[in-house]
Amino acid sequence: MTIAHDTNVTAAVAQAPASVTLAGALNSALADAMSEDDSVVVFGEDVGPLGGVFRVTDGLSARFGDDRVWDSPLAEAGIVGTAIGMAMNGMRPVIEMQFDAFSYPAFQQITSHLAKMRNRTKGALELPVVVRIPYAGGIGGVEHHSDSSEAYWTHTPGLTVVTPSNPSDAYWMLRQAISSNDPVIFLEPKSRYWMKDAVDHSTPAAPLDRARVIRTGTDVTLLAYGPTVKTAMDAAALAELEDLSIEVIDLRTLSPFDDETVGGSVRKTTRAAVIHEAAQFGGYGAEVAARVTERNFFHLAAPILRIAGFDVPFPSPKLEEYFLPTAERVLAALDTWEW
């Protein structure tokens, strides 16, 4: 028996991007950026020989040396302050806060200095600093290890705030963040570090400041980012069984906000909801709901919904599953509308 062999198919398979974890994609992005630009340096707590708590910087110190990848003291304000000084003198630091709530000791450095320097100098001084922050829940972390702090950073003018939800975006968004001449808060969803997917290294899927429609639908626009993108996709799959068509948008960049992509979807579906892990009151979803309503009010058939964590401190690991939004909670929220 002779089996026909399609060389074109074989070549396509051979050239198909390999699947990597989100953490691995971030590691590749750092390595590639450092290889192309000697001014890129990486430092933070345990990012050197250990490779970071989540191994995002694994192997970088051995490859590039301890003058470009090094362990800092346990002093977040000092890490950010050092990065600011280095950026003022021509370097492009990429720093790690290790865990979300660990960034709070550096809050003043980030909000009072890093975010304001370009404005303070009338554009004369750029600070190309990337602040990597593993954030959100889903890993059974204890107190100070599962915060969703995005609203603090998006409320601060002068900061670009981004969060990838998949390996390909993780690679390209980090490359784009490092190339930016302005400071970027780079939020990494801890629960997604181990997801695997293909990464196309030839071109980014979108500019850094653009959202993406990742599932088309006609009845509802569901806005998600970072760890809740998977939740949104799961909800859309369940809704399909009930003949409800949900369009899912991965916001990707939280600040600046992509009004064009979001508005186009909302005007089509006439209904929208936003999902995030942070507490609802004063959360990022409140700004999204207000902004989308202001710009699309006469196209809306119902108020914009927020599906979020509860208004309590992040709970112990045993209660985490009850705190985090689920696909079922999304559908229950949509059922509160009058259709």
C-alpha positions in Angstrom: 0.0 0.0 0.0 1.4 3.4 -1.0 0.5 6.4 1.1 0.6 9.8 -0.7 3.0 12.2 1.0 2.1 16.0 0.9 5.3 17.9 1.3 3.5 21.1 1.7 1.6 19.8 4.7 4.8 18.4 6.1 6.6 21.7 5.8 3.7 23.5 7.4 3.7 21.1 10.4 7.5 21.5 10.7 7.2 25.3 10.8 4.2 25.4 13.2 5.0 27.3 16.3 5.8 25.1 19.3 3.6 25.2 22.4 5.2 26.9 25.4 3.9 27.9 28.8 3.0 31.6 29.5 6.0 31.7 31.9 8.2 30.2 29.2 7.0 32.8 26.7 7.9 35.6 29.2 11.3 34.1 29.7 11.9 34.0 25.9 10.8 37.6 25.6 13.3 38.7 28.3 16.1 36.7 26.7 15.4 38.1 23.2 15.1 41.6 24.4 18.4 41.3 26.3 20.1 39.8 23.3 19.1 42.6 21.1 19.7 45.5 23.5 22.5 45.7 26.0 20.7 48.4 27.9 18.0 46.0 29.1 18.7 44.7 32.6 16.6 42.5 34.9 16.6 42.6 38.7 14.4 41.9 41.7 14.1 39.5 44.5 15.4 36.0 43.7 15.4 36.6 39.9 19.0 35.6 39.6 20.3 32.0 40.0 16.9 30.8 41.4 15.1 32.1 38.3 12.3 33.7 40.2 9.5 32.2 42.3 7.7 31.2 39.1 10.9 30.6 37.1 10.2 33.3 34.6 13.8 34.4 34.7 15.2 30.9 34.8 18.7 30.7 33.1 19.0 34.4 32.4 21.7 35.1 34.9 23.8 32.2 33.7 23.4 33.4 30.1 23.8 37.1 30.5 25.9 37.4 33.7 25.2 38.9 37.1 25.9 42.5 35.8 22.7 42.3 33.8 20.5 39.9 35.9 20.9 40.1 39.6 19.1 39.6 43.0 18.1 42.8 44.8 17.7 43.3 48.5 14.2 42.6 49.9 13.2 46.3 49.5 10.6 47.0 46.8 10.9 50.8 47.2 14.6 50.4 46.6 14.1 48.3 43.6 11.9 50.8 41.9 14.0 53.8 43.0 17.1 52.1 41.5 15.3 51.4 38.3 14.2 55.0 38.0 17.8 56.2 38.4 19.1 53.7 35.9 16.4 54.7 33.4 17.3 58.4 33.8 20.8 57.4 32.7 20.0 55.4 29.6 19.2 51.9 30.8 16.0 49.9 30.3 15.3 48.1 33.5 12.8 45.2 33.8 12.1 44.7 37.5 10.0 42.1 39.4 7.8 42.7 42.4 7.6 38.9 43.0 4.0 39.1 44.2 1.2 41.6 43.8 0.9 42.9 47.3 4.7 43.1 47.6 4.5 46.1 45.3 2.7 48.2 47.9 5.9 49.3 49.7 7.0 50.7 46.3 3.7 52.6 45.8 5.1 56.0 46.3 8.1 55.5 44.1 5.7 54.2 41.3 2.9 56.7 41.6 4.9 59.9 42.7 8.0 59.5 40.6 8.0 56.8 38.0 4.6 57.8 36.6 5.1 61.6 36.7 8.7 62.1 35.6 7.9 62.8 31.9 5.2 65.3 32.8 7.3 66.9 35.5 10.1 67.5 32.9 7.8 68.6 30.1 8.7 65.5 28.1 12.4 65.9 28.4 13.0 62.8 30.5 11.7 59.4 29.6 11.6 56.4 32.0 11.5 53.2 30.1 10.9 50.9 33.1 8.8 47.7 33.1 7.5 46.7 36.4 6.5 43.0 36.3 3.9 42.0 38.9 2.5 38.5 39.2 -1.1 39.1 40.3 -4.5 37.7 41.1 -5.6 34.4 42.6 -6.1 30.8 41.5 -3.0 29.2 43.0 -4.1 28.8 46.7 -1.8 31.6 47.8 -1.8 32.9 51.3 -2.3 36.6 52.4 -0.3 39.1 50.4 0.1 36.7 47.5 -3.2 36.9 45.6 -4.2 40.6 45.3 -5.7 42.1 42.2 -4.2 45.5 42.3 -4.9 46.7 38.8 -7.2 49.6 39.8 -4.4 51.3 41.8 -2.2 51.4 38.7 -4.9 52.3 36.1 -5.9 55.2 38.4 -2.4 56.6 38.1 -1.9 58.9 35.0 1.5 58.3 33.3 1.4 54.5 33.6 0.6 52.0 30.9 -1.0 49.0 32.5 -1.2 45.7 30.5 -2.0 42.1 31.3 -1.6 39.1 28.9 -3.9 36.1 29.1 -2.0 33.6 26.8 1.6 32.7 25.9 1.6 34.6 22.6 0.4 37.8 24.1 2.8 37.3 27.0 5.8 37.2 24.7 4.8 40.0 22.4 3.3 42.4 25.0 6.5 42.1 27.1 8.6 42.8 24.1 6.5 45.8 23.3 6.6 47.0 26.9 10.4 46.8 27.0 10.5 48.8 23.8 8.2 51.5 25.2 9.9 54.8 26.4 7.3 55.2 29.1 6.8 53.1 32.3 4.7 50.0 32.0 3.0 48.0 34.8 3.1 44.5 33.4 0.6 42.3 35.3 1.1 38.6 35.0 -1.8 36.3 35.9 -0.3 33.7 38.2 -3.0 31.1 37.6 -2.1 31.2 33.9 1.6 30.7 34.1 1.4 27.0 33.3 -1.1 27.2 30.4 0.5 26.1 27.1 -0.1 27.4 23.6 1.7 28.2 20.4 3.7 31.4 20.1 4.3 32.9 16.7 7.5 34.8 17.0 7.1 36.4 13.6 4.6 39.2 14.4 2.5 40.4 17.3 -1.2 39.8 17.2 -2.0 43.4 18.0 -0.4 46.7 19.1 0.1 47.0 22.8 -2.8 49.4 23.3 -5.4 47.3 21.5 -8.0 44.9 22.8 -8.9 41.8 20.8 -12.2 40.1 20.0 -11.3 36.5 20.7 -14.8 35.0 20.3 -17.6 36.5 18.1 -21.2 36.7 19.3 -24.4 38.6 18.8 -26.2 38.9 22.1 -23.8 40.0 24.8 -20.3 41.5 24.9 -18.3 40.0 27.8 -15.2 42.0 28.7 -12.3 40.2 30.5 -8.6 40.4 31.0 -5.7 38.4 32.4 -6.9 35.4 34.5 -10.7 36.0 33.7 -10.3 35.5 30.0 -10.6 31.8 30.4 -13.6 32.2 32.7 -15.2 34.4 30.0 -14.6 31.8 27.3 -15.9 29.0 29.5 -19.1 31.1 30.2 -19.5 31.7 26.5 -19.3 28.0 25.8 -21.9 27.2 28.4 -24.2 30.0 27.1 -24.1 28.5 23.7 -25.9 25.5 25.0 -28.7 27.8 26.0 -28.8 29.5 22.6 -27.1 32.7 24.0 -24.4 34.1 21.8 -21.6 35.8 23.8 -18.8 37.9 22.2 -15.7 37.8 24.3 -13.1 40.6 24.3 -9.7 40.3 25.9 -8.9 43.9 27.0 -5.2 43.2 27.2 -4.3 46.8 27.9 -6.2 48.3 30.8 -4.8 51.8 30.5 -5.0 53.3 27.9 -8.5 51.8 27.2 -9.4 50.7 23.7 -12.7 52.5 23.2 -12.9 51.7 19.5 -12.8 47.9 19.8 -15.1 47.7 22.9 -17.5 50.3 21.6 -17.9 48.6 18.2 -18.8 45.3 19.9 -21.2 46.8 22.4 -23.1 48.8 19.8 -23.5 45.5 17.9 -24.7 43.3 20.8 -26.4 46.1 22.8 -25.5 44.4 26.1 -22.2 44.2 28.0 -20.7 42.8 31.2 -17.2 43.0 32.6 -15.5 40.3 34.8 -12.6 40.6 37.1 -11.2 38.9 40.3 -10.8 42.1 42.3 -13.5 43.3 44.7 -16.4 44.9 42.9 -16.6 48.2 44.8 -14.3 50.8 43.2 -12.8 48.0 41.0 -11.6 48.4 37.5 -15.0 47.1 36.2 -16.6 50.3 37.6 -14.5 52.5 35.3 -15.2 50.2 32.4 -19.0 50.2 33.0 -19.0 54.0 33.3 -16.8 54.6 30.3 -18.7 52.2 28.0 -22.1 53.6 29.2 -21.1 57.2 28.5 -19.9 56.5 25.0 -22.6 54.0 24.0 -25.7 54.9 26.1 -28.2 55.1 23.3 -27.1 51.7 22.0 -27.6 49.8 25.3 -30.6 47.6 25.9 -29.7 47.0 29.6 -27.3 48.3 32.3 -23.7 47.0 32.1 -23.1 44.3 34.6 -20.0 43.7 36.8 -19.1 40.1 37.8 -16.3 40.3 40.4 -14.8 39.1 43.6 -16.6 39.9 46.8 -16.0 43.1 48.8 -13.8 41.4 51.4 -10.0 40.8 51.7 -8.8 37.9 49.6 -9.7 34.8 51.6 -7.7 31.8 52.7 -6.9 29.1 50.1 -9.8 26.9 51.4 -12.3 29.6 50.4 -10.7 30.8 47.3 -13.0 28.9 45.0 -16.0 30.6 46.4 -14.4 34.1 46.0 -13.3 33.9 42.4 -15.8 34.5 39.6 -16.8 31.4 37.7 -18.6 30.8 34.4 -21.7 29.8 36.3 -21.7 33.2 38.2 -21.4 35.0 34.8 -24.4 33.2 33.5 -26.4 33.8 36.7 -25.6 37.5 36.4 -26.8 37.6 32.8 -30.0 36.1 33.9 -30.8 39.1 35.9 -31.4 41.1 32.8 -34.9 41.4 31.3 -34.5 40.0 27.8 
